[in-house]
Structure formats: structure tokens, C-alpha cells
Amino acid sequence: MHRRGIFFVSDERSQITEAFRTLRTNLSFLRDKNNGKVLLFTSSIPAEGKSTVASNYAASLAIAGRKTLIIDCDIRRPRAHESFGIKIEKGLECVLIDDTPVDGLIMKDVLPNLDLLPTKNLKNNVTELFLRDKMKGVLDTLRDKYDTIILDTPPIAVASDAAILSKDVDGVVVVVGYDQVAERELKFTKEMLDNAGANIYGFIVNGVEKKAMSYGNYGYYTNYYSYYEEYYNDDNGNKKKRKVHKKPKNKLEAFIYRLKEEYTRHLSGDIKKRRRS
């Protein structure tokens, strides 16, 4: 199975690897301040790079010697295992549905110091699984076994799972795809998490244009919205079309630019102005 992009496995994209080291450092300050051990990664819409950012952040911790676990909570579209080029037969869904003991489902050492609790695809009544207390029990069981636990959750626009699970974690990280989301989608994400009482650690801007930053960019995501539609199928498996919004020119552009500047301030002292079309 093809790896989706664990940049720490190779030095081919050393600038990106360094960016994740910086992310690791910045989040460590917040985690130490808040005694944070369990982090939740989400986004507003699909294809913003949430899973790849979460997996690479986890890899950066593992390489630094911290025992780390990724839990794939995106049951509608599980992808965490693909980051490591492995196939799975069962996972978190068995814990939530059948009370299967979690220890037997964890894949050990997908990378040194990094374990994975995968999940298989389910389409029906997924959110209801997280409304129960089983996930809290899973995390309580695992907290003392790992230095860091990372939950990879669905985008907020797809499901409310991330907001529901946010009450069981220490902090939430929102991945923002550069020039991908509409202002109303970002506001909706923030509102959902605020209403849930989430402790938002911050926003990570992903997919910044190469010309906008001197250190380069992830350059990894191209088909932003084709992935989005796959969450929305009718009963016959036919995709429901979603209107793709044009790139915003005013408030969103300004908001994203501010987020980008805040993030890139830690990565490069040579921030170039974004060339406008």
C-alpha cells in the first residue's frame, strides 16, 4: 500500500520535516502549559491535510523518543493507516460497537515509538457511537501507556464527531488548507468547537503556495474538493454534488493571510508577499 506522506521517513523534503519539528516545539509549549497529553486534530472541510499533518506530527514526537499513539476516529473515511502503507482488518469500530478490548487492536511500532489504533469504514450512525462514553473509557485506559495520544477526526463540515470528542481531550488543533475554505466554514468550525467547550490550541495553515514562503510548501494537496464529495453518497452509492465556492477575495483572504503570517513567523525570516492573480 502506498504511503500518503510521512516526511520523517525520508530526507527528500527536509524543509517540510523542519516545519514539523517547529510545530512539535510550538505545541510542546502549549501542552506543557496545559498538561496536555491527548490532542485532537480536525479541519473545516476534507482535503485540508488534517491526517497527513497529524501523522507527521506524531512521527516527529516518536523520533524524539516520546511513546505516541494515533487513533483514527474518522470512521466514515479512515485514512490514518494509509500514511504508513499498511492494511487493516479491524480497529476502533470493534471497541465502540462490540466492546472488543482495545489493547488487541493496536498496531505496535508502525514506526519506532509510534503505535496506531486504526478503524474500518462505517457509514451509518457513526456520530451516535461517539455520543456514548466508550471513547472516554478508551482514552482513560490508554493515557498512562503513552506520552502523547493523537485523535485524527473528521472535518467539522462533515460531522460533529470532533466537537463531541473535544470534551475528552486536552487540546484541539485545527488544520486550515490555504485558500481552500470559505469564511462561513471557518466560522462554523470555530463556533462548533467553542460551543463544545473545546480547548483550541491553535490553527495550522497547510498547503501555502510555494511562492508565498521562502522555505517552500507542502505541495501535497491538489484535488481539494473531489475528496469532499466522497463523504456524501446517497443510498445507491452515487455521489451528491457539493457546490465549490470560488476563492474569497476579502475577509477570508485577510484572515488566512494573518494565520499564515503567524505560522510562518516561526519558519522563515524571509516572508514574501503573496502574488495576487
Phi, psi and omega in degrees: 000140184287135174287140183272351177133069170262100189289342179284348178284336183224154177265010185297331181238060188299329179294322177292318177304317179295325177297321178288330174296320178295318176300317179302316180295313182297317179291331179296325177298314180293319181294318179295322180293325185253010183054042185275126177241329182248119182243145178244129176253132176214184177207177178279313182228165178293163174068023173271358177096017184304308185292321180291320176296315180298316182293319180288325174297317178299317179297322179296324177291317181298318179295331178279003175093009179267128179290119192232145177231132170258130174247119179277104179260007179270073189291333178290326181214071183292132182222352186301321182294333181292334178298337183248009175064038183236158176255152182229158177246329180199169183188225187304326183300329179290326178292315185286329184263314190249005181061030175295136178302133188289328185302325182284352182257350182282130177271116187277139171052053170296332162223159177306129181073006183236119176252162182224130168255100185279184174211154174261158184290131169230147183248338188247138173056037181290314182301323180298331178298324182276347178285344177278179182265008185295322182293323176298319178296321178299313181294322178297323179293325189264342187307316185280355182262349184224153173284323181217137174238130183241124176261122175263109189246165180292158173299148183298324181291340181273317184201161180270011185304316182297319178296320179296315183285342184299336180286345182258002183242170181272333181200156182239135176242127181254121176272129182244116176285124184300126179059034180244326189256151174278156181303318182296329179289320177294317179296321179296317178301312181297319181295316180299315181290321177297317180297330179277355182076026183292144173268093185279115178288326179159184180245138176248121179273123184240150177076029178295140183300143183302323182286348183273344185221141185287336184276354182104192179213172181293325176052034194248336188245127181236312183273073189302310191261347178298323177295323182303315186295336184291343175285340189246090177245147175276183186296339180266004179086004179279137183289138173269130183281140177243135179294128179266121183282146175291158179300128179291151184247347187242262189297317181296315180302318179294319181295312180297321181297322178294318178298318181297315181297320180296318181289315185285345177301333180272350188252333185202141176270000183242076182269115181273152177290139179289128178286124182271142180279000000 
